[in-house]
Amino acid sequence: MTREYLDEKILRVRKQIADVAVEETTEATLAAEIAAQKITEGQATIYGESVQFVPRKFFDNKLEIILPQNWMDLPLELAKLKYPYEGRPPIILSDPTTAINVTINHTINLLRQGEGEIASFADDMITMTNKATKARFFEDGLVKTDNGLWVAWYDFSVPGLGEDLYNFVLCTSLENRALIVSLNCPDKQKTRWKPLALDILHTIKITSRDIEKSDSEMEEEI
């Protein structure tokens, strides 16, 4: 029995255990966990398990996001299976079961900070997603974070192998190029992970330079 096979078997068992925990979690317990979560203070309870959250930096420390401490890079073999295309995101972090992932992609698409610019880019992404997949869309929004960033987001579910997959996507600008961050998990876990994704959104921080300003914002200062 090869080491790779053993690793895959361990991951399957971990996922089965996690699925049982999800099914046994009551709505009242979920509501209590969501009400108490404070990831900026370093901790949240997820399906009864205490998870540590810490600031994590990417792209030569230009970007900072608060994420679970124990999430690691998804092994390349699994990344190729989950994202079977050459243009897969360069950063794919996964929980210990590999069922929940966060992808981070600093694209080549030009995008400046500003309410209108970010909102328009997100609308285009929603349109493209709708054309490319059999998606069930839920909500979308646009916020300005405490860190001064305009961030647009939307969420949807798509059919997967054996079960639907929930996706929470956010987009903003880093150095005048589109930054896209996506969290995905089994659809049955969206009730728990959506509030966490919304909290994670508000922790995004550009650490390399002053936030870029849109043309309209610069005109207002003149």
N, C-alpha and C positions, 0 to 999 in steps of 0.2 A: 504494500500500500504506500503510495508516494506521499511526500510531505504536502504537495499541492492538494491532493485529494483529501488528506486529513484536515487541512486548513479550511477547505470548502465545506466539509462536513461539520466542523466546529461552528462555522458561520451560519450554516443552516439551522443547527440546534439553537444557537443564540437567537436567531430570528424567530424560531418557533416559540421560545420562551417569552420573547418580547411581545409576540402576537397574543399569547395567552394573557399577559399582563394588561394589554390594551382592552381585551374583551371583558376582563373582570373589573375594570375601572368604571365606577358609577359616574353618572352625570354630576352628582353633588361633589364627588371627589375631584373631578376635573375642574369644576367651577372654583373650588377652594384652591387648587394648585395655581390656576390662572390668576386669581385675585392676589395671591401671595408672591408671585414671581417678581423678582427684582434682579435681573441679570446684571445691571450696572453695579450691584453690590456683590456680584461674584457667585450667585447661587440661584438655582431654581429646582423645584421638584417636578419630575416628569414621569408620570405613571408610577408614582411612589418611590422613585429613585432620585437621590440627590445628585445633581449634575453641576459641576463647577464651570463657571463662565469666566473667561479672561480676555483682555485685549490682545488681538493677534494682528500682526503686521504683514503686509504683502507688497510686492512690486518695489523692492528696495526701500521699504519703510515709508512709501508714499501714501499708503492706505492702511487704516486701522479699523477693525471691526471686532466687537465683542462676540465671541463664539465659544462653544463648549471646549474645555481644555483638552479633553481626551479624544477629540476627533482628529483623525490622521489622514494623510494622503491616501486616496483610494488606489490600491495596487493597479498597475497598468493593465494586467490581464482582465481584471474586473471592469476597469474603465472602458476598455475596448468593447466589452459586452454590453455595458449600460449605455455607452455613447458610441455606437458603431459608425463613426464618420471621422474623417481626418481633422475636421475643424472643431473637435471637441474642446471644451474649456480647458485652459492650461492648468487651472487649479480646481481640483475636485477633492473635497474633504468629506469624510464619512464617519458615522458613528460606529461603535464596535460591531454592530450587526450587519453593516453595509446597506441597510434598508433605507437609511436617511442620509441624504447628501446635500452639501452646499457647493455650488459651482461659482467661480469668480472669473470674469472675462473682461479684460481691458481691451476693447476692440479698436479697430482702425477707423471706425465711423466718427466723423467730426461732430462734436456736440459741446456746446458751451452751457455754462450755468445760466439759469433763468427760468422762470415759471413757464413761459410759453414754449421755449425750446425743449425742455424736459418733457412737458405734457405731450407735445406733438410727436416726439420720438417714441414715447410709450404707446400712443395711439397707432403709430405705424407698426410697432411690434405686435400689438394685439391683432391688427388686421392680417399680418403675415402668419401669425400662429393659427388664426381662424381658417386661413386658406390651406395651411399645410397639414393640419391635424383635425381629428374629430373631437374637438375640445368642448367641454362644458364650462363656460365662464361663470364666475361668481360675482366678484366685485373688482373695483379699481379705485385708485385714489392718488392724490398729489399732496405732499406735505413739505414744509420747510423745517428741517430739524434744528435742534438746539445748537448744532455745530455749524449752522448757516447754509446747509446744502438743500437744494431742491431735489426731491426724490419722488419719482412716480412708481407706482406698483400696481400689479393686478394678479389675480389667481385663477386657476382653472384645473380641471382634471381631464386626463386622457386615458384611453384604454391601454392596459399594459399586459404583460404575459401573466395570466392568471388572476390579476387584480388591477383595478384602476390606480393611476398614480396622480397624486396631488402635487401641484407646482405653484410656488409663490415666487414671483419675479419682480425685481426692483431694478430701476435704472437711474443713473445720475451721471455726472461728468467728472472725469479725472484728467487734468491737464488737457482740457478741450477735446477729449475723446470719450466716447460712451463707455461707461462702466456698467456691466450687467451682472447682477448677483441673483442666483436662483436657489431656492430650497425646495427639495422634493422628497416625498415620503409616500407610503401607502395611503390611498384615499381614506381609509377608515381611521387614520390618525390625524386628519386635517384639523379636527376640532381642537386638538391639543397644540399642534405645531403652528397653526396660523397666528395665534396670539404671540408666540415666541418669535416668529418671523417679523411681525410688526414691531416688536421691541428691538430686535436686532437691527432693523432698518434705522431706528433712531440713534444707534450707536456709531454709525458710519462716520468716519472722520478723515479728512484729507490732511496729512501731516507734513507733506513735502513743501508746500508753498501756500501763499494766500489763495483763497478760493477764487476761481476765475469769475469774472462778471460778464453778464450778457451785454450785448450792444445797447439794449434799452436802459439797463441799469447805469451804464457809463454815461449815456446821454443825459440821464437825470442829474448826474453829479456835475455836469458842465454848466 
